[in-house]
Amino acid sequence: MVFKKMLRALGVGGPSVDTVLSNSRVHPGGVLTGEVRMVGGDADSDIDYVALSLVTRVERSDDSVAPVEFDRAVVAGRFSLPAGQQRSIPFQLPVPWETPVTEVFGRHLHGMALGLRTELAVAKAVDKGDLDPLHVVPLRSQEAVLAAFSQLGFQFKTADLEAGRIHGVHQQLPFFQEIEFYPPAHLARGITQVELTFVTEPNGMAVVLEADKRAGLFTAGGDVYGRFNVSHADAERTDWRANIEQWLTQVAGRRAQHGGHSGHGGHGFHGGGHHGGPGVGGVVAGAAAGIVGGMVLGEVFDEIGDFFGGDED
């Protein structure tokens, strides 16, 4: 009897849990719906709570990568689960507006992995074993910007999440997404890469650009920043291709401005750098049709699963 109690405490013969999503694809500010399905174990169990959390991995200032839980909700409080009995708990989980995108125009962004983790607490022991992959697709306002990068001939380089906050931008999450692009040939002579970040809220978003300017014979190299604050409706109507190309043309021909002051003039861009921990890079996010490569989702989550598993032991 004592041995069976010990096994149950270790999760052997205890209740099982499986979270089923109605749709694993969601956009920033959307709602995840589904149900948590449980089956009682060999003996009756007292469940303390069931919680769901959104998790990802974030690069820190020391270049290490750590798992981060960036949203959490308790979907059921204390209840009893008889041995062998099935129980389902339906849920609706709002997704933060600043949630990074993982998929653009049907293609997975290499380097990005997000998951929905189910947490089951039984007799003060917490099991965080169930992790379901999520696909976060851009809003139409974000897609308009991403499409412009594709139309201009940019090639996707990589995407990651950086710990820190962007100076001058209202930000809820303790990290931001960076997506890096190689410039097209007609801009590559003056710029080595461009990064894009979306900081999104219900009424609109900040589109933050960082261009890595090449040093010239008479000009210094370095980072130049730009920011465009726009409503979602206006973003869908904006000629992003023209705005981005004109800004980058100006960047390629002027002295780099460290500290994030871009001074773009009348195109809606405003000077603004970002501040995070030491070594945190510039602000950038996005990718577009035909330019997103990378590993398949299963391979991504093999990696993130191992990573989170190592953290939870």
VENSUL-V971871 format. One line per field, one symbol per residue. ss: DSSP state (H for helix, E for strand, L for the rest). psi: psi as a letter, one per 30 degrees, with the letter a starting at -180 (. if undefined). A space follows every 10 residues. Layout:
ss = ???
psi = ???
This chain:
ss = LHHHHHHHHL LLLLLEEEEE ELLLEEELLL EEEEEEEEEL LLLLEEEEEE EEEEEEEEEL LLLLEEEEEE EEEEEELLEE ELLLLEEEEE EEEELLLLLL LLEELLEELL LLLEEEEEEE EELLEEEEEE EEEEEEELLH HHHHHHHHHH HLLLEEEEEE EEEEELLLLL LLLLEEEEEE EELLHHHHLL EEEEEEEEEE ELLEEEEEEE EEELLLLLLL LEEEEEEEEE EHHHHHHLLH HHHHHHHHHH HHLLLLLLLL LLLLLLLLEE LLLLEELLLL LLLLLLLLLL LLLLLLHHHH HHHHHHHHHH HHL
psi = eeeeeeeefg fkgaklkkkk kekfkllkfa kklakjkkkl bflkkjkelk lkkklakkkl fgglkkkkjg kkkkfkaklk jlkfkkkkjl ljjkkkfgkk kfkkhgkkjk fkklljkkjj kjhgkkjhfj jkkkjjllle eeeeeeeeee efgkkkdlkl kkkalkkgkk kelgllkkkk kkllefffff kelkkkkkjk lefalkjkkk kjkkkaegkl lakkllkjkk leeeeffkie eeeeeeeeee efglkkjlgg jehfbhgfkk kkalkblkfk alkkllllkf fjallleeee feeeeeeeef ff.
